[in-house]
Amino acid sequence: MYASIGDVRLRIQSGETVFSIVEHYLAKIEEQKDLNAFIEVFTEDVSAQALEVDRKIKAGTAGPLAGVVIGIKDNICYSNHQVSASSKILAGFESLYTSTALQRLLDQDAVVIGRLNCDEFAMGSSNETSVFGPVKNNFNKAYVSGGSSGGSAVAVSAGLCTAALGSDTGGSVRQPASWTGTFGIKPTYGRISRYGLIAYASSFDQIGAFTNSLDDAALLYTIMAGHDQMDATTSTLPVSEENTINGKNLRIGMLTECFEHTGLDPEIKNEMNKFVAELSNKGIEIIPISFPYLDYIVPTYYVLTTAEASSNLSRFDGVHYGYRSKIAKGVEETYVLSRSEGFGSEVKRRIMTGTYVLSSGYYDAYYTKAQKVRRVMKNATDAFFSEVDLILLPTTPTTAFEIGSIKDPIQMYLQDIFTVHANITGNPAISVPFKLHSNGMPYGIQIMADRFNEDKMFAFAKFIEEIKK
């Protein structure tokens, strides 16, 4: 009913109020609460926001996002609202400020309806590590939503909000987007401010968006992007607001190791190859490119991200804020018990792994070596973009799996094999809804661009959308 920002605008122009749109979404959230997408719905707050935006519409002063209802992943700060990263250790914590990316949407009169479930501290590929329980996939409730931004993906796919914010450290926007039939964008590292995003791995994290339309993804990206004095890693390069690039004239690199990977579902592989052949028949220049480091990409990612997580999560100690053990006595017990009781098993596993790779006897063997491998991968990726404009690859090796079916952490980590590349090298990437598998579950196709070339990425995604019609 309100599947896109364009739909919302048409409804507003026809006389509907933002308040009525919000009421529609609140009813839908209640109706679909068994999906477990929302942790908290800001019922009173969002209604008050809606009335204020309705007043602005009447006065002719409303921004371009008037009537757009946004959900936010539970690791994005929103002033005077709780944020917990879906972890017990931040139970009851209320943010003192709003993240820059969210504030830029609010400044254009979007309204925020609630906070969305995610893997604890964004650590997971299935949204099963949340202290609030797993998010169910709206295509089949026995299946996972993908992670770590599963609540955001399902909320958009199931029509519980117009768009949602997530974060992408190793594929946490693109992977659940693939498994829910939505658009999921991870911008260039430094393009959207991380100020107000609870850190997992600071040199990888980026705020992204989930939408039901490509135009919506591009619009939200444009509004959120740009330099922020509160985040020194943001780029000062201007953000292109007008896209005049012709997607048909772009040179497309086909990452052969991904298309030939033994873990790629045969049906997905067959459909992807047929699509590449169709692109070639339509005059698109397809250039096979080789990335011989694919088998090293997940190990490199987990060495570096766990090391950064070990450092970042040391601030959660049971002393300053958040959860504190009720049975602890003395300073040392307070630290040990609060962290042992407050963190879930996956978060503790990654903290311990990160502490190990940073320890004095293993720092050079693991962390230093992984940084060198990261540089090799980045140099190789930069070289690709001297030959091609974009890289095409699957978003995920399979469709969503059943909740509880993967017990082995290594098998879970390998779910990210096609998405971590863009995070390691800092490149932008988008998952575009592609097809429905014969098992009834959706999956996406992924486009990766050179840094700060999101306009080319959107142009080719639009071309893909036109072909699929």
SVG drawing of the C-alpha trace seen along z (x, -y; Angstrom):
<svg xmlns="http://www.w3.org/2000/svg" viewBox="-8 -28 63 56">
<polyline fill="none" stroke="black" stroke-width="0.4" points="0.0,0.0 2.9,-2.4 5.6,-0.3 7.8,-3.2 8.5,-6.9 6.8,-7.6 3.7,-5.8 3.7,-7.8 4.0,-11.1 1.1,-10.2 -1.0,-9.4 -0.1,-12.7 -0.9,-14.6 -4.3,-12.9 -5.1,-14.2 -4.0,-11.4 -2.3,-12.5 1.0,-11.4 -0.9,-10.5 -3.1,-8.0 -0.1,-6.5 1.6,-6.0 -1.7,-4.4 -1.6,-2.0 2.0,-1.0 1.3,-0.6 -1.6,1.8 0.6,3.8 3.4,4.1 0.9,5.4 -0.5,7.8 2.9,9.2 4.5,9.0 5.4,12.7 8.1,11.9 9.9,10.3 11.3,7.5 10.6,4.7 12.1,4.6 10.3,1.4 7.6,-0.6 7.6,-4.4 3.8,-4.5 3.2,-7.9 6.4,-9.5 5.8,-8.6 2.2,-9.8 3.4,-13.2 6.0,-13.4 3.3,-12.6 1.0,-15.5 4.0,-17.9 4.8,-16.9 1.1,-17.2 1.2,-20.7 4.3,-21.4 2.5,-20.0 -0.4,-22.3 2.0,-25.2 3.9,-24.3 7.2,-23.8 7.5,-20.0 10.6,-18.3 10.9,-15.7 10.6,-12.8 7.3,-14.0 5.2,-10.9 8.1,-8.5 8.1,-6.1 11.6,-4.8 12.6,-2.0 16.1,-2.0 18.4,0.9 19.0,1.2 22.6,0.0 21.8,-3.4 21.4,-6.2 18.3,-8.2 18.2,-11.0 16.1,-10.1 15.3,-6.6 16.7,-3.3 19.4,-1.6 20.9,1.7 22.6,3.4 20.2,6.2 22.4,7.0 21.7,7.6 24.7,5.5 23.0,2.3 19.6,3.1 17.8,-0.1 20.4,-2.4 19.0,-5.6 20.9,-7.6 21.9,-11.2 22.1,-12.1 21.0,-11.2 23.2,-9.7 24.1,-12.0 22.7,-9.8 19.3,-9.5 19.3,-13.2 19.6,-14.1 16.5,-12.0 14.6,-13.6 15.6,-17.1 13.8,-16.2 10.7,-15.2 10.9,-11.4 9.3,-10.0 10.8,-7.1 8.5,-4.4 10.7,-2.1 13.9,-0.2 14.6,3.0 16.0,6.4 19.5,7.3 22.3,9.8 23.9,8.8 26.4,6.0 25.8,6.7 27.7,10.0 25.9,12.6 24.7,13.6 21.2,14.9 19.8,12.6 19.8,15.5 22.3,14.0 19.9,11.2 19.0,11.3 15.4,10.7 15.4,13.9 15.6,14.5 13.8,12.5 11.6,14.7 11.7,14.4 8.4,13.0 8.6,15.3 8.7,18.4 8.6,18.0 10.6,21.2 13.6,19.5 16.1,16.9 15.9,13.3 19.7,12.9 21.9,10.7 22.9,8.8 20.3,6.3 17.5,8.9 14.8,6.8 15.4,3.9 15.2,6.2 12.0,8.0 10.3,4.7 10.7,3.3 9.9,6.5 6.8,7.1 5.5,3.5 6.0,2.5 7.7,-0.7 8.6,-2.6 12.4,-2.2 14.8,-1.1 18.4,-1.8 20.9,0.9 24.6,1.2 27.0,3.2 30.3,4.5 30.7,7.6 27.4,7.8 24.9,7.1 22.7,5.0 23.2,6.8 22.8,10.4 19.5,9.9 18.3,7.8 19.1,10.7 17.1,13.1 14.0,10.8 13.7,9.5 14.7,5.9 17.3,3.4 20.2,3.1 23.0,0.6 26.4,0.3 28.0,-3.0 31.7,-3.7 33.5,-3.7 33.5,-7.3 30.6,-8.3 28.0,-8.2 28.9,-9.3 29.3,-6.6 28.6,-9.1 25.9,-7.6 26.5,-4.0 27.5,-1.6 30.8,-0.4 31.6,3.3 34.7,2.9 35.3,-0.8 37.3,-0.4 34.6,1.7 31.2,0.4 28.9,-1.6 25.3,-2.7 23.1,-1.6 19.5,-1.4 16.8,1.1 14.1,0.1 11.5,1.7 12.6,-0.5 15.9,-1.5 14.9,-5.2 14.3,-5.2 17.7,-3.7 19.4,-6.4 17.4,-9.1 18.1,-8.0 21.8,-7.6 22.0,-11.1 20.3,-12.6 22.5,-10.8 25.8,-11.0 28.4,-13.8 31.1,-15.0 30.3,-15.2 32.6,-17.1 31.6,-14.6 33.3,-11.7 36.8,-12.3 36.7,-9.3 34.0,-10.9 35.0,-12.1 34.8,-15.7 34.3,-14.7 31.0,-16.2 28.0,-13.8 26.5,-13.6 22.8,-14.3 22.1,-14.0 22.7,-10.8 23.2,-11.1 25.2,-7.9 23.9,-5.4 24.0,-2.0 24.1,-0.3 27.5,-1.8 29.3,-0.5 31.9,2.2 31.0,5.0 33.5,7.2 32.3,10.8 34.2,12.1 34.8,15.6 35.8,17.2 32.4,16.2 30.4,17.6 32.4,20.8 32.5,21.2 31.7,24.8 29.4,23.4 27.2,21.5 23.7,23.0 23.5,24.7 20.2,23.0 21.5,19.6 24.6,20.2 22.6,21.3 20.3,18.2 23.2,15.8 25.0,17.3 21.9,17.0 21.5,13.4 25.2,12.6 24.6,14.1 21.4,11.9 23.4,8.8 26.0,9.7 23.3,10.2 22.0,6.7 25.4,5.3 26.8,5.0 30.6,5.5 31.2,8.4 34.9,8.8 35.8,11.9 38.1,11.0 40.0,13.2 40.3,12.6 42.5,15.4 42.1,14.3 38.5,15.5 39.5,18.3 41.4,15.8 38.8,13.2 36.7,14.5 39.7,15.4 41.2,12.0 37.9,10.3 37.4,12.2 41.0,11.6 40.6,7.9 37.0,7.4 37.4,9.4 40.5,7.4 38.6,4.2 35.6,5.6 37.9,6.6 39.0,2.9 35.6,1.3 33.6,3.5 35.9,3.0 33.9,-0.1 31.0,2.1 32.1,3.1 29.1,2.9 30.6,-0.2 29.8,-3.2 26.3,-2.3 24.2,0.6 23.9,4.0 25.7,4.7 25.8,8.1 23.7,8.2 25.9,10.8 29.3,9.1 31.4,8.0 34.3,5.7 35.7,4.1 37.2,7.2 34.1,9.3 31.9,6.4 33.9,6.4 34.1,10.2 30.5,11.1 28.9,8.1 30.6,9.0 30.1,12.7 26.4,12.3 25.8,9.4 27.4,10.6 26.0,13.5 28.1,16.4 28.9,15.2 30.0,11.8 32.2,13.4 33.7,15.7 34.6,12.7 36.0,10.7 38.2,13.6 39.3,14.2 40.2,10.5 42.0,10.4 44.0,13.4 45.1,12.1 46.2,8.8 48.2,10.5 51.9,9.9 52.9,13.4 50.5,13.5 50.0,9.8 52.5,10.1 51.4,13.6 47.7,12.8 46.8,9.1 49.8,7.6 49.6,10.3 45.8,9.8 46.4,6.1 49.0,6.9 46.6,9.2 43.9,6.5 46.2,4.2 46.9,6.8 43.2,7.3 42.6,3.5 45.3,3.1 43.9,5.9 40.4,4.4 41.7,1.0 43.4,2.5 40.0,4.1 38.5,0.7 41.1,-0.5 39.6,2.2 35.9,2.2 33.4,-0.2 31.5,2.2 31.8,5.8 28.9,8.2 28.7,11.1 26.1,13.1 25.1,11.5 24.8,14.8 25.8,18.4 22.4,19.7 18.9,18.6 17.9,18.3 18.2,21.4 16.0,22.7 16.2,21.2 18.6,23.2 19.9,25.3 23.5,24.0 25.4,24.8 29.0,24.5 30.3,20.9 32.7,21.4 29.8,22.4 27.9,19.3 30.9,17.1 31.1,18.5 27.6,17.0 29.4,13.7 31.9,15.0 30.6,12.8 29.8,9.7 32.9,9.1 35.0,8.1 33.4,4.6 34.0,4.0 37.6,5.1 38.4,2.7 35.9,-0.1 34.0,0.1 30.3,-0.6 28.0,2.3 24.3,2.9 22.1,6.1 19.3,5.9 16.4,8.3 16.9,10.9 14.7,14.0 12.6,16.4 14.3,19.8 12.4,23.0 12.2,23.3 10.1,20.2 12.8,17.9 14.2,14.8 17.9,14.0 19.7,11.0 22.4,10.1 25.3,7.8 26.9,4.8 30.2,3.4 31.7,0.1 34.9,-1.8 35.0,-4.0 32.7,-7.1 31.2,-5.8 27.7,-5.0 26.2,-6.9 27.5,-4.2 26.2,-1.5 22.7,-3.0 22.7,-3.5 23.5,0.1 21.1,1.3 18.4,-0.7 19.4,0.9 19.0,4.4 15.6,3.4 14.5,2.4 15.7,5.8 13.8,7.7 10.4,6.0"/>
</svg>
